[in-house]
Amino acid sequence: MTRSSRIKILFLGVSPTDCVHLRVDAEVRRIKERLRRGSHRDRFELIYEPAVRTSDLSLHLAEHAPHIVHISSHGASSDSGELVFEDSTGNAKPVPVAALAKLFSTLQGRIRCVVLSACHSEQQATALIKHIDCVIGVSSQINDHTAAIFAERFYGTLSCGKSIQTAFTVARNDLQVDCLQGGRNIVLLTRHGIQPADVHFLTTQVRCWRLTILLGAAGITLLMICAAYAWLYEPPPSIIMQQDTGLAGSQPSGPRKKVTHSGPIFGADAGHQTDVSTAPIDGTANEVWQPHLQIRGDIRPDAHPRNGQARSKTFRASPHSSSIARRSTASSSSSTIPDHSPPDDVLMEVSAKSDAMQSAAANTLTGFPSTATRPALVFLQGGVFAMGASKGEQSSDIDEHPRHQVEVSSFYLCQTEITQGHWAAVMGNNPSECRYGCRGALPVQNVSWSDTLKYLNRLSTGEGLSPCYLVRGETVTWDRACDGYRLPTEAEWEYAARAETTTSYAFGDNPQALNFSGWYDGNSSWTVHPVAAKRSNAWQLYDMHGNVWEFVWDSYGDYSSGMQLNPTGPEIGTNTRVKRGGSFGDAADLLRSASRMPAPVEMKSQYDGFRCARTPGRR
């Protein structure tokens, strides 16, 4: 099939640097995967153009001549209905509704459908419908994950030869089945005289001519073989009778063997007896088995089995072991558990490196045990490290450069992210998105940077410590003399995440090992997971790569190249802070130790959380 005969989907991704980051790459990957599974996958071609500027629009439309245009962007506001694109500096630039409609009227070509995946885009969709047969928009707000799921199901249904109307209905219904918010805000508009049920990009007459010729040739060959066989060979009656006798209820002799596949089993090291048995705060059960973490005071994160009641499981594990213990469930032996383990050579490489680092750090880690209101605290000895990414680091962004020397003083850092159980115990509520049930061991979500300060101050007061933050309106002051809980600085966070490494991740440069060390879009099934379910880094800190983004104190800004002592970020631009570590919905490159992302102080997202820090004080 020639390229010109394919149905072209032009995906225009927009994520300005001064707006909330959109996971456009993840949305594209989902669409590609679903198209590959369609019955007419060879008939569709997805063309992805990232970081689209206003000057790029006409060029992309003219160059690619698409049948479908998909714009993933921000909506400027509910009043204007404008879509946001990027200017020459990468910042947001709204495009007037009338101007974008005129552009499509001039270069519409063979475009039959436009999908506007942006908040408050219905007004723009109404303007486009004068020139395009079908336009999909959003009447109010929609989150990243809902938009990605809708796009995946919509294009997947189209690739099976269904109409625009059917694809739209199936995608919206799937959002309701998955209990995703915002699905009702997605609307389908059609031009006057057009029935969306009649708009097909593929018809039932579409056939692959190569397959037709191949099947025809195979059929003719089979007929010729049968005819030759019948002419040359006629079996005697005795043989026919023996065949009939053999088919009449005979049973195979000998015992029947049951064949099972046995893959490599990674056992835990012997030497430390551990008993895990805790119950979730809401009475439901979680699936994670975790060993004791012997730091000081017998620190242990929450752990819960999957079945409906709490149970105990005893196994042996070294507190600094590099082994991998497979997690068990109470489900039947016939159930299938997906295995996201990386290749054996990756596991061996990571285990060897981690063993060396953990054995060196094993006797230096001290801290405070966990409580009902916070995780365990690990004491980290200060030091000097190279912060940021080198210019040769794969997938690094410009805001991670230049790599520069930074010295940080000693501090305490929470061993895990703050969980929903910790937040509920301090704040009395749970703001998290509970798609599969709220559980105490899951990291708290849907909290803003500003919300975290309230939790930290209240936690400090509850333990008799001095609060670190004074909040007056939009002005936040950090009392550096406090001994209470606070957010780590960006330098402290990266120092802890690297744990004396200089590679892209704490375990090396191979992103495949993330299956072993963190939750990202390649293994998370697009949902958050209990803390400490993956391997820790050398300093026994969990989920520094993935699960949820973690807020830090610093305002977002450029790095300087000189040596710095305990940097805390720029003093201006305090309405945009920094978050680190990546999340369950991100690609592997965003989970690198140097990766950073701007975060407006009042923004709340299911992908964001935090962990706390403390400066060594009187206690």
KETORLO-193056 format. One record per residue (C-alpha): residue in one letter; chain; x, y, z. Coordinates in steps of 0.001 Angstrom, whole numbers, plus 500000, padded with zeros to 6 digits. Layout:
# KETORLO-193056
PT  lomi  drendo      px      py      pz
PT     A       A       X       Y       Z
...
# end
This chain:
# KETORLO-193056
PT  lomi  drendo      px      py      pz
PT     M       A  500000  500000  500000
PT     T       A  501415  503374  499023
PT     R       A  501843  506105  501599
PT     S       A  499590  508453  499660
PT     S       A  496640  506075  500031
PT     R       A  496820  506009  503845
PT     I       A  494575  507927  506214
PT     K       A  496822  510610  507731
PT     I       A  496339  511754  511322
PT     L       A  498303  514940  512031
PT     F       A  498930  515263  515789
PT     L       A  499963  518787  516820
PT     G       A  501395  518836  520349
PT     V       A  501640  522085  522326
PT     S       A  503039  522420  525858
PT     P       A  504406  525942  526500
PT     T       A  507117  526280  529126
PT     D       A  505147  528844  531125
PT     C       A  502032  526628  531401
PT     V       A  501283  523397  533234
PT     H       A  503175  520615  531493
PT     L       A  501039  518371  529256
PT     R       A  502005  514716  528774
PT     V       A  501697  514941  525006
PT     D       A  504302  512246  524326
PT     A       A  502391  509737  526435
PT     E       A  499170  510541  524547
PT     V       A  500915  509970  521213
PT     R       A  502304  506639  522373
PT     R       A  498866  505464  523416
PT     I       A  497383  506358  520036
PT     K       A  500201  504614  518160
PT     E       A  499783  501454  520210
PT     R       A  496028  501348  519660
PT     L       A  496384  501970  515928
PT     R       A  498842  499067  515704
PT     R       A  496177  496783  517143
PT     G       A  493450  497883  514706
PT     S       A  492212  495558  511982
PT     H       A  493151  498181  509339
PT     R       A  496384  499381  510971
PT     D       A  498170  499472  507613
PT     R       A  495679  502071  506393
PT     F       A  496524  504707  509038
PT     E       A  499568  506917  509452
PT     L       A  500140  509018  512576
PT     I       A  502300  512126  512081
PT     Y       A  503479  513819  515273
PT     E       A  504640  517452  515299
PT     P       A  505701  518609  518819
PT     A       A  506135  522132  520239
PT     V       A  503964  523707  517532
PT     R       A  504351  527452  517145
PT     T       A  501822  529747  515544
PT     S       A  504090  530105  512534
PT     D       A  504162  526300  512094
PT     L       A  500420  525775  511683
PT     S       A  500007  526613  508025
PT     L       A  503249  524816  507124
PT     H       A  502198  521548  508791
PT     L       A  498717  521583  507267
PT     A       A  500053  522244  503782
PT     E       A  502970  519832  504016
PT     H       A  501161  516768  505371
PT     A       A  497684  517205  503810
PT     P       A  496027  515228  506621
PT     H       A  492563  513683  506807
PT     I       A  492347  514212  510596
PT     V       A  493960  516967  512667
PT     H       A  494414  516455  516402
PT     I       A  495493  519461  518509
PT     S       A  496610  518714  522077
PT     S       A  497012  522010  523909
PT     H       A  495727  524353  526616
PT     G       A  492631  526494  526329
PT     A       A  493320  530153  527070
PT     S       A  490092  530769  529008
PT     S       A  486425  529861  529114
PT     D       A  485457  533347  527869
PT     S       A  487662  533624  524804
PT     G       A  487653  529980  523712
PT     E       A  491132  530470  522251
PT     L       A  493657  527676  521895
PT     V       A  497207  528181  523103
PT     F       A  500214  527601  520854
PT     E       A  503888  528475  521389
PT     D       A  505756  531604  520415
PT     S       A  509388  531753  519307
PT     T       A  510581  531551  522923
PT     G       A  508414  528555  523819
PT     N       A  505939  530562  525902
PT     A       A  502168  530473  525521
PT     K       A  500551  532468  522724
PT     P       A  496740  532332  522335
PT     V       A  495393  532271  518777
PT     P       A  492096  534109  518126
PT     V       A  489166  531815  517349
PT     A       A  488357  533547  514059
PT     A       A  491980  533452  512881
PT     L       A  492317  529705  513434
PT     A       A  488978  529061  511715
PT     K       A  490078  531119  508700
PT     L       A  493331  529178  508494
PT     F       A  491446  525885  508326
PT     S       A  489013  527254  505746
PT     T       A  491958  528174  503532
PT     L       A  493985  524973  503990
PT     Q       A  491280  522458  504796
PT     G       A  492184  520277  501784
PT     R       A  490908  516786  502577
PT     I       A  490486  517338  506326
PT     R       A  487220  515749  507443
PT     C       A  487712  515721  511221
PT     V       A  489444  517959  513771
PT     V       A  489930  516945  517416
PT     L       A  490578  519815  519860
PT     S       A  491976  518213  522999
PT     A       A  492021  521359  525141
PT     C       A  489927  522857  527922
PT     H       A  487122  525216  526828
PT     S       A  487646  524425  523134
PT     E       A  483960  524096  522204
PT     Q       A  483829  527722  521046
PT     Q       A  486709  527087  518653
PT     A       A  485012  523870  517504
PT     T       A  481840  525825  516713
PT     A       A  483831  528207  514507
PT     L       A  485589  525335  512685
PT     I       A  482416  523415  511942
PT     K       A  481569  525883  509190
PT     H       A  484477  524460  507194
PT     I       A  485075  520919  508563
PT     D       A  482608  518002  508531
PT     C       A  483201  516865  512136
PT     V       A  484897  518657  515029
PT     I       A  485373  517338  518562
PT     G       A  485842  519868  521370
PT     V       A  485611  520210  525148
PT     S       A  482867  522275  526761
PT     S       A  484700  523017  530030
PT     Q       A  487692  521271  531620
PT     I       A  489409  517945  531009
PT     N       A  492514  516434  532600
PT     D       A  495515  514941  530848
PT     H       A  494708  511309  531553
PT     T       A  491069  511517  530444
PT     A       A  492081  513236  527194
PT     A       A  494690  510550  526465
PT     I       A  492272  507686  527115
PT     F       A  489609  509269  524899
PT     A       A  492076  509758  522036
PT     E       A  493354  506195  522344
PT     R       A  489849  504651  522197
PT     F       A  488602  507043  519501
PT     Y       A  491391  506326  517023
PT     G       A  491419  502641  517905
PT     T       A  487760  502362  516928
PT     L       A  488336  504351  513731
PT     S       A  491125  501948  512759
PT     C       A  488613  499106  512898
PT     G       A  486619  500732  510085
PT     K       A  483908  502369  512221
PT     S       A  482318  505767  511638
PT     I       A  483135  509019  513438
PT     Q       A  479884  508742  515394
PT     T       A  480593  505176  516516
PT     A       A  484194  505955  517470
PT     F       A  483099  509011  519474
PT     T       A  480352  507071  521283
PT     V       A  482634  504139  522117
PT     A       A  485382  506409  523457
PT     R       A  482977  508409  525644
PT     N       A  481348  505252  526983
PT     D       A  484757  503821  527874
PT     L       A  485499  506922  529938
PT     Q       A  482289  506379  531895
PT     V       A  483068  502693  532403
PT     D       A  486514  503641  533749
PT     C       A  484890  506272  536006
PT     L       A  487054  509036  534549
PT     Q       A  485952  512598  535154
PT     G       A  485494  515032  532299
PT     G       A  484176  512579  529703
PT     R       A  480799  514283  529562
PT     N       A  482497  517544  528618
PT     I       A  483680  516133  525273
PT     V       A  481288  517104  522456
PT     L       A  480959  516171  518779
PT     L       A  479822  518868  516344
PT     T       A  478982  518314  512661
PT     R       A  478565  520607  509691
PT     H       A  475045  521284  508424
PT     G       A  473790  518395  506298
PT     I       A  476467  515962  507546
PT     Q       A  475562  512849  509516
PT     P       A  478535  511663  511623
PT     A       A  477316  508077  511326
PT     D       A  477943  508374  507574
PT     V       A  481484  509705  507891
PT     H       A  483841  506737  507390
PT     F       A  487513  506846  506581
PT     L       A  487353  503186  505611
PT     T       A  484519  501381  503823
PT     T       A  483520  497730  503860
PT     Q       A  484809  497466  500292
PT     V       A  488386  498215  501390
PT     R       A  490521  495175  500637
PT     C       A  494202  494503  500624
PT     W       A  494940  493455  497046
PT     R       A  498093  491663  498041
PT     L       A  496230  489459  500490
PT     T       A  493491  488758  497938
PT     I       A  495992  487602  495310
PT     L       A  497863  485505  497874
PT     L       A  494722  483746  499085
PT     G       A  493569  483145  495513
PT     A       A  496898  481592  494536
PT     A       A  496890  479431  497677
PT     G       A  493368  478199  496910
PT     I       A  494222  477252  493326
PT     T       A  497362  475437  494474
PT     L       A  495396  473495  497089
PT     L       A  492805  472391  494533
PT     M       A  495518  471189  492179
PT     I       A  497198  469165  494947
PT     C       A  493897  467555  495959
PT     A       A  493093  466623  492375
PT     A       A  496525  465081  491832
PT     Y       A  496287  463133  495074
PT     A       A  492838  461748  494216
PT     W       A  494047  460674  490770
PT     L       A  497308  459037  491899
PT     Y       A  496270  457382  495156
PT     E       A  493122  455520  496245
PT     P       A  493467  453877  499687
PT     P       A  492429  450187  500003
PT     P       A  489346  449294  502089
PT     S       A  491469  447673  504821
PT     I       A  493235  450907  505535
PT     I       A  489972  452813  505624
PT     M       A  488533  450346  508166
PT     Q       A  491620  450610  510354
PT     Q       A  491324  454355  510308
PT     D       A  487654  454186  511274
PT     T       A  488441  451765  514095
PT     G       A  491147  453959  515399
PT     L       A  488850  456958  515486
PT     A       A  485973  455220  517179
PT     G       A  486436  456088  520817
PT     S       A  490075  455048  521196
PT     Q       A  492043  456771  523926
PT     P       A  495728  457621  523899
PT     S       A  497791  455291  526007
PT     G       A  500277  456242  528696
PT     P       A  500135  458874  531398
PT     R       A  499301  462446  530389
PT     K       A  501986  464960  531214
PT     K       A  501294  468431  532425
PT     V       A  503854  470833  531030
PT     T       A  504589  473976  532982
PT     H       A  506932  476827  532182
PT     S       A  509434  477679  534840
PT     G       A  511199  481012  534513
PT     P       A  513972  482282  536720
PT     I       A  512867  482810  540322
PT     F       A  514722  485459  542238
PT     G       A  514766  484512  545929
PT     A       A  515504  486773  548875
PT     D       A  518771  486429  550754
PT     A       A  518679  484562  554037
PT     G       A  519769  486095  557284
PT     H       A  516996  488357  558590
PT     Q       A  513555  487093  559579
PT     T       A  510823  489565  558667
PT     D       A  507110  489482  559380
PT     V       A  504848  491836  557463
PT     S       A  501280  492359  558612
PT     T       A  499509  495702  558633
PT     A       A  495989  496835  557798
PT     P       A  495051  499797  555576
PT     I       A  493386  502819  557090
PT     D       A  490072  502225  555301
PT     G       A  489771  498497  555812
PT     T       A  490583  497568  552229
PT     A       A  493634  495546  551292
PT     N       A  496731  496388  549310
PT     E       A  499037  494133  547376
PT     V       A  502549  494987  548441
PT     W       A  504835  492822  550556
PT     Q       A  507729  494764  552047
PT     P       A  510632  493845  554342
PT     H       A  511563  495681  557506
PT     L       A  513972  498503  556803
PT     Q       A  516412  498474  559671
PT     I       A  517603  502059  559851
PT     R       A  516816  503116  563392
PT     G       A  513902  502203  565580
PT     D       A  512813  499434  563170
PT     I       A  511520  501660  560367
PT     R       A  508967  500006  558102
PT     P       A  506624  501428  555462
PT     D       A  503023  500222  555300
PT     A       A  502388  496943  553530
PT     H       A  499130  495219  552750
PT     P       A  498110  491989  550971
PT     R       A  495713  492081  548020
PT     N       A  492875  489937  549369
PT     G       A  490031  491314  551443
PT     Q       A  491504  490656  554867
PT     A       A  494826  491350  556524
PT     R       A  497180  488387  556628
PT     S       A  500803  487724  557472
PT     K       A  503554  486440  555237
PT     T       A  506934  485499  556618
PT     F       A  510039  485501  554474
PT     R       A  513732  486164  554823
PT     A       A  515378  489291  553497
PT     S       A  518594  491108  554113
PT     P       A  517944  494781  554931
PT     H       A  520455  495775  552245
PT     S       A  519872  492851  549899
PT     S       A  520116  493219  546142
PT     S       A  517880  490233  545526
PT     I       A  514460  490456  543991
PT     A       A  511554  488791  545772
PT     R       A  508479  488123  543688
PT     R       A  505295  489380  545337
PT     S       A  502532  486849  546013
PT     T       A  498776  487287  546003
PT     A       A  495824  485339  547311
PT     S       A  494370  484853  543835
PT     S       A  494064  481404  542250
PT     S       A  497004  479722  540570
PT     S       A  495394  480147  537165
PT     S       A  495504  483947  537281
PT     T       A  498133  485746  535247
PT     I       A  500318  488451  536714
PT     P       A  502093  490600  534129
PT     D       A  505852  490485  534487
PT     H       A  507505  493824  533830
PT     S       A  510960  492657  534856
PT     P       A  513815  493941  532693
PT     P       A  516164  491502  530939
PT     D       A  518436  489384  533113
PT     D       A  521562  491237  532002
PT     V       A  520009  494522  533122
PT     L       A  519024  493034  536490
PT     M       A  522503  491636  537031
PT     E       A  524138  494957  536127
PT     V       A  521839  496957  538395
PT     S       A  522083  494478  541257
PT     A       A  525888  494480  541140
PT     K       A  526090  498286  541190
PT     S       A  523452  498603  543885
PT     D       A  525092  495935  546063
PT     A       A  528360  497845  546111
PT     M       A  526695  501161  546904
PT     Q       A  524370  499734  549568
PT     S       A  527114  497827  551328
PT     A       A  529133  501058  551555
PT     A       A  526166  503052  552823
PT     A       A  524651  500375  555068
PT     N       A  526369  501490  558264
PT     T       A  525991  505233  557696
PT     L       A  522194  505537  557530
PT     T       A  520410  506651  560674
PT     G       A  517174  508492  561218
PT     F       A  513806  508432  562960
PT     P       A  511200  505669  562678
PT     S       A  507906  506210  560882
PT     T       A  504763  507340  562672
PT     A       A  501103  507485  561742
PT     T       A  501592  511044  560490
PT     R       A  504796  510748  558429
PT     P       A  507229  508227  556925
PT     A       A  510570  507267  558424
PT     L       A  513321  509863  558226
PT     V       A  516757  508985  556851
PT     F       A  519773  511092  557845
PT     L       A  521880  512071  554837
PT     Q       A  525420  513276  555407
PT     G       A  526151  516431  553441
PT     G       A  528595  516540  550558
PT     V       A  529477  517916  547131
PT     F       A  527956  516592  543895
PT     A       A  527475  517494  540233
PT     M       A  523937  518851  539829
PT     G       A  522108  518873  536499
PT     A       A  522654  516966  533266
PT     S       A  525727  516883  531090
PT     K       A  525264  518097  527522
PT     G       A  525690  514555  526271
PT     E       A  523041  513038  528535
PT     Q       A  520320  511461  526437
PT     S       A  516901  513210  526518
PT     S       A  518159  516034  528727
PT     D       A  516413  519417  528480
PT     I       A  517936  522873  528307
PT     D       A  516773  523759  531834
PT     E       A  518952  520935  533215
PT     H       A  522134  522633  531959
PT     P       A  524799  523498  532816
PT     R       A  525938  520728  535136
PT     H       A  527534  522490  538101
PT     Q       A  529083  521714  541462
PT     V       A  526864  522060  544529
PT     E       A  527552  521499  548193
PT     V       A  524677  520603  550518
PT     S       A  524706  520374  554299
PT     S       A  523471  517319  556192
PT     F       A  519705  516888  556409
PT     Y       A  516932  514383  557052
PT     L       A  514668  513174  554222
PT     C       A  511550  511034  554342
PT     Q       A  512210  507513  553146
PT     T       A  509006  507460  551068
PT     E       A  506524  509919  549664
PT     I       A  503825  511196  552014
PT     T       A  500973  508699  551819
PT     Q       A  497231  509166  551880
PT     G       A  497258  507693  555385
PT     H       A  499780  510251  556617
PT     W       A  497857  513124  555044
PT     A       A  494522  511976  556485
PT     A       A  496021  511602  559961
PT     V       A  497284  515203  559925
PT     M       A  494752  517078  557765
PT     G       A  491599  515026  558381
PT     N       A  490795  514510  554668
PT     N       A  492025  512702  551575
PT     P       A  492125  514770  548357
PT     S       A  493545  511935  546241
PT     E       A  492039  510529  543056
PT     C       A  490772  507107  544063
PT     R       A  490145  505334  540774
PT     Y       A  490800  501916  542328
PT     G       A  490049  502716  545953
PT     C       A  491823  505019  548402
PT     R       A  494415  503193  550462
PT     G       A  496733  504346  553190
PT     A       A  499924  503159  551494
PT     L       A  499319  505085  548257
PT     P       A  501038  508477  547911
PT     V       A  498765  511455  548449
PT     Q       A  497694  513199  545218
PT     N       A  495805  516290  544118
PT     V       A  497635  518558  546554
PT     S       A  499235  521813  545453
PT     W       A  502612  523181  546472
PT     S       A  500803  525580  548800
PT     D       A  498810  522721  550370
PT     T       A  501999  520901  551321
PT     L       A  503136  523832  553471
PT     K       A  499961  523564  555565
PT     Y       A  500572  519865  556144
PT     L       A  504226  520432  557054
PT     N       A  503485  523249  559510
PT     R       A  500718  521248  561164
PT     L       A  502953  518150  561355
PT     S       A  505715  520215  562972
PT     T       A  503377  521723  565566
PT     G       A  501965  518291  566380
PT     E       A  505442  516982  567217
PT     G       A  506410  520014  569263
PT     L       A  508736  521419  566610
PT     S       A  508914  524942  565285
PT     P       A  507032  525429  561963
PT     C       A  509196  526377  558997
PT     Y       A  506810  528501  556943
PT     L       A  505098  531824  557501
PT     V       A  502346  532355  554922
PT     R       A  500857  535819  554427
PT     G       A  498619  535925  551399
PT     E       A  500754  534911  548419
PT     T       A  504005  535572  550269
PT     V       A  505746  532582  551842
PT     T       A  508760  532970  554133
PT     W       A  510970  530046  555144
PT     D       A  512430  530359  558648
PT     R       A  515852  528795  558147
PT     A       A  516298  528434  561948
PT     C       A  513299  526110  562278
PT     D       A  513676  522480  563358
PT     G       A  510317  521380  561965
PT     Y       A  509364  519700  558705
PT     R       A  509814  521328  555327
PT     L       A  510130  520613  551634
PT     P       A  513607  519646  550453
PT     T       A  515433  522143  548295
PT     E       A  515943  521172  544672
PT     A       A  519652  520571  545338
PT     E       A  518882  518379  548358
PT     W       A  516382  516377  546345
PT     E       A  518795  515647  543490
PT     Y       A  521632  514925  545926
PT     A       A  519404  512301  547604
PT     A       A  518095  510891  544313
PT     R       A  521585  510395  542887
PT     A       A  522991  508800  546052
PT     E       A  526579  509392  544907
PT     T       A  525929  508432  541270
PT     T       A  526536  510523  538157
PT     T       A  524423  508458  535750
PT     S       A  520979  509302  534337
PT     Y       A  519306  507234  537054
PT     A       A  520488  506092  540463
PT     F       A  520887  502572  539043
PT     G       A  522724  503490  535825
PT     D       A  521900  504760  532350
PT     N       A  519657  501934  531130
PT     P       A  515982  502987  531305
PT     Q       A  514849  499351  531071
PT     A       A  515792  498936  534717
PT     L       A  512956  501317  535670
PT     N       A  510723  498243  535635
PT     F       A  512771  497220  538618
PT     S       A  513212  500587  540337
PT     G       A  510269  502901  539606
PT     W       A  506716  503367  538331
PT     Y       A  506348  505057  534929
PT     D       A  504041  504830  531930
PT     G       A  505732  501633  530770
PT     N       A  504748  499534  533793
PT     S       A  502219  501435  535925
PT     S       A  499012  500699  533970
PT     W       A  498490  504455  534331
PT     T       A  497687  504406  538014
PT     V       A  499520  505275  541212
PT     H       A  501037  502465  543290
PT     P       A  501797  501944  546990
PT     V       A  505028  503495  548195
PT     A       A  508183  501387  548541
PT     A       A  506900  498722  546142
PT     K       A  510033  499027  544006
PT     R       A  513716  498847  544866
PT     S       A  515276  501693  546855
PT     N       A  518384  503572  545849
PT     A       A  521701  503105  547670
PT     W       A  520583  505363  550515
PT     Q       A  517359  503394  551065
PT     L       A  515103  506085  549622
PT     Y       A  512099  504770  547701
PT     D       A  510285  506097  544626
PT     M       A  512811  508803  543828
PT     H       A  512165  507717  540243
PT     G       A  508451  507820  539402
PT     N       A  505114  507096  541102
PT     V       A  504297  510798  541687
PT     W       A  506153  514049  541058
PT     E       A  507574  515579  544248
PT     F       A  507435  519301  545023
PT     V       A  510582  521057  546245
PT     W       A  511069  524493  547776
PT     D       A  512819  526289  544916
PT     S       A  511276  528671  542441
PT     Y       A  511710  527595  538837
PT     G       A  514595  529239  537008
PT     D       A  517849  528711  535132
PT     Y       A  520954  527184  536662
PT     S       A  524202  529091  537136
PT     S       A  527536  527528  536261
PT     G       A  529491  528380  539404
PT     M       A  530003  526417  542599
PT     Q       A  527085  526881  545021
PT     L       A  526498  526179  548710
PT     N       A  522960  525110  549703
PT     P       A  521202  526885  546800
PT     T       A  517486  527577  547190
PT     G       A  516596  528814  543709
PT     P       A  515885  532311  542375
PT     E       A  514218  534833  544649
PT     I       A  511778  536002  541965
PT     G       A  509043  534137  540150
PT     T       A  507765  532500  543329
PT     N       A  504386  531635  541772
PT     T       A  506079  528819  539878
PT     R       A  508048  526274  541854
PT     V       A  509800  523041  540829
PT     K       A  508763  519397  540998
PT     R       A  511079  516431  540591
PT     G       A  511191  512691  539938
PT     G       A  508501  512054  537308
PT     S       A  505307  510076  537762
PT     F       A  503439  506913  536839
PT     G       A  502112  508675  533744
PT     D       A  505453  509847  532353
PT     A       A  507968  508461  529890
PT     A       A  511250  507109  531229
PT     D       A  513265  510202  530302
PT     L       A  511249  512376  532710
PT     L       A  512261  510103  535601
PT     R       A  515970  510875  535256
PT     S       A  517737  512257  538327
PT     A       A  518320  515617  536595
PT     S       A  514819  516017  535123
PT     R       A  512863  519006  536440
PT     M       A  509473  520521  535762
PT     P       A  507835  523887  536594
PT     A       A  504848  523721  538950
PT     P       A  502448  526625  539627
PT     V       A  501969  526918  543391
PT     E       A  498186  526360  543284
PT     M       A  498190  523573  540674
PT     K       A  496720  520232  541782
PT     S       A  497142  517017  539831
PT     Q       A  496798  513275  540283
PT     Y       A  500439  513034  539177
PT     D       A  501834  515243  541975
PT     G       A  502811  514543  545581
PT     F       A  505733  515275  547905
PT     R       A  508048  514044  550643
PT     C       A  509289  516003  553648
PT     A       A  512703  517001  554929
PT     R       A  514165  518336  558176
PT     T       A  517232  520282  559162
PT     P       A  519071  518636  562091
PT     G       A  518024  520545  565219
PT     R       A  517456  520147  568905
PT     R       A  515831  516713  568664
# end
